[in-house]
């Protein structure tokens, strides 16, 4: 008798299978964005641009934790899905154990490193005399104390999704988001902790979400292919290489995104703290488009990888076509919404006139290439799901850091503050064109006789 996962991956009509995987993932991604925006929103109600700027300045270092989660979570989930497609459940357990324990260790070292080096690193992020203390408070709770639960929360979501349990994975992400939204006003206003309160709320919400996943895995430990037992942890069978190389493009995208955000914050800081706060708000809002694209692509990864590995290429291609149509349509609608409603959305975060002026202009510029992001993200995920390493790495580097940072520096010199922001949509457009050029020959080579990727 087939398991629930095998029925979903092999027999369920493709549109229904895609939607059952991506809808919970999109919802969880949107809730993650909302709770990331919650800190900015609630701190903005204080009316202090310096505290809003501090959260924006710290965000690259905090978001870097997502890079570690993606490195081990996406790499591990891809290997798990392909191993399950070949019927190798033992290797799936080993991939999960390696991903979980290594992710926890790396996150712990990252948190300790920031504690020891923050005096040197915070100025690099753009902190000045007005924002330094606020940055220290925020970083201590979200990174020094919260690095491990933040990384494991997200990595476990990827691994649970690889088994086909998209709803359970998304519930954990949503749980952390909802808790953060509820705890923010309590700690920021009720306890009058302001920016430190926002950080504590974020840390607690991630701890509780991590606990949810651990309870979930313990409850189904005899049937699950996700093992947290140290006996399944191994550096053999090519597992570290496969997990790290497949997850590397997502890590690189995140890492280069951090460098990109640091660069844009540093350039904005040379104009004013209001400009820093404005770009921080605009980028938080634009994360809605990115969340939809990420949910559409990552949600379908197990379905694509499983059918590629089991040689059901016809079903794999149908899943890609369906996912692309949904993703592009949603991204287009999101772009229209964010462009037309820029003013009211930014004012909902902070009512400082200069910050609003910057924020609504920056939001309109950044959001115009939302559909481009959807194409690039789905292409990256398609390559990752079949175990490709080079193509997604190239696209990740192009989309963030490889193109936008040079354009920021150039356009800042040519056009000033507005030119800095235009670098992002230019980079997204070029990355999409490269993605299409790489994907077309890959698509044409997909035939039912093609052997599965090595697992």
C-alpha positions, 0 to 999 in steps of 0.5 A, a space after each residue: 500500500 502506498 504511503 500518503 507521500 507516495 500518493 501525493 508525489 505519484 498519483 495526485 493530479 498535478 495542479 492539485 499536488 502543486 497547490 497542496 504543497 505551495 499554498 501552505 508554503 506561501 502562507 508561511 512565507 507571507 507570515 514570516 514576512 509579516 512578522 519580520 515587518 512587525 518589528 519595523 511596524 511597531 518600532 515605527 509607532 514609537 516615532 523614532 527614525 533612529 530605532 527604525 534605522 537600527 532594525 534596518 541596519 541589523 537586518 542583514 546580519 539577522 537575515 544571514 541566519 536564513 542563509 544557514 537554514 537554506 544551506 542545510 534545509 534546502 540541500 538536505 530536503 533536496 537529497 531527502 526527496 531524491 533519496 525517497 524517490 529512489 526508495 533509499 529511506 536510510 540515506 534520507 534519514 542520514 541527510 536529515 540528521 547531518 543537516 539538523 546537527 550541522 546547522 545547529 553547530 554553525 548557528 551557535 558559532 555565528 551567534 558567539 562570533 557576533 557577540 565577540 566582534 560586534 564593536 568592529 562589525 556594527 560600524 561596517 553595517 552602517 551603525 553610527 553614534 545615534 543607532 549603535 546602542 539600539 543595534 547592540 540591543 537588537 543583535 544580542 537577543 536575535 543573534 547571540 541568544 536566538 541564532 540556533 532556534 532561528 536556524 533550526 526553525 527554518 531548516 526543520 521546515 524545509 526537511 518536514 516539507 521534503 516528506 510531503 508534509 507541507 501543511 505541518 511545515 508551514 504551521 510551524 513557520 506560521 506559529 513563529 510569525 503569529 507569536 512574534 506579532 502578538 509578543 511585539 506590542 507586549 514587549 515594546 509598549 507594555 514592558 517599555 523595552 522598545 527596540 530590545 523588546 522587539 528583539 526579545 519577541 523575535 527570539 521567543 517566537 523562534 524558540 517556540 516554533 523550534 520546539 513545535 518541530 521537535 515535538 512533531 518529529 518525536 510524535 512520528 519518530 517511528 514513521 518519519 524519514 527525518 532523524 534527529 538521532 545522533 546515530 544517523 549523523 555521518 560524513 560518509 556516503 557523499 552526504 555532506 558534499 551533496 547537501 552543501 553543494 545543492 544548498 550552496 546557491 541559496 546560501 550564496 543568494 542570502 549571503 550576497 543579499 546581506 552584502 547588498 543590504 549592507 552596501 545600500 544601507 551604507 550608501 543611504 547613511 551618507 544621505 540621512 537616517 531617514 533615507 536608511 529608514 525609508 529603504 528599510 521599510 521599502 525592502 520589508 514591504 517588497 519582501 511580500 513579492 519575494 515571499 510569494 516567489 519563494 513559497 511557489 518555488 520551494 513548496 514544489 521542490 519535493 514534487 519536482 525532485 521526487 519525480 525526477 529521481 523516479 524517472 517520471 519526467 512527464 509529471 515533473 515537467 507538468 509540475 514545473 509548468 503549473 508552478 510557473 503559471 501560478 507563480 508569475 501570475 501572483 507576482 504580477 498581481 503583487 507588483 501592481 498592488 505594491 506600486 499603486 498603494 505605496 504611499 498608504 503602505 509606507 505611512 502605516 509603518 511610520 508617519 515621519 514625513 521625510 521617511 515616508 517620502 523616501 519609502 514610497 519612492 523606493 518601494 515603487 522602484 524596487 517592486 517593478 521587477 517582481 515577475 522577474 524574481 518569480 522566474 529566477 527563483 523557480 529556475 533556481 529551485 528547478 536546478 536544485 531539485 534535480 541536484 544541479 550545482 553550477 547553474 543555481 550558484 551562477 543565478 544566485 550570484 547574479 541576482 544579489 551582489 554580482 550585479 546590484 552592488 556594482 550598479 549601486 556604486 555606479 548609479 549613486 555616482 551618476 544619479 544620487 540616492 534614487 540611482 542606488 535603488 534602481 540597481 535592484 530592478 536592473 539586476 533582477 531583470 538581467 538575472 531573469 534573462 540569464 535564468 531563461 537562457 540556462 533553463 531552456 536547454 535544460 528543459 529540452 534535454 529532459 526526456 523519460 529515458 534520462 537517468 536520475 541524478 546521483 543521490 
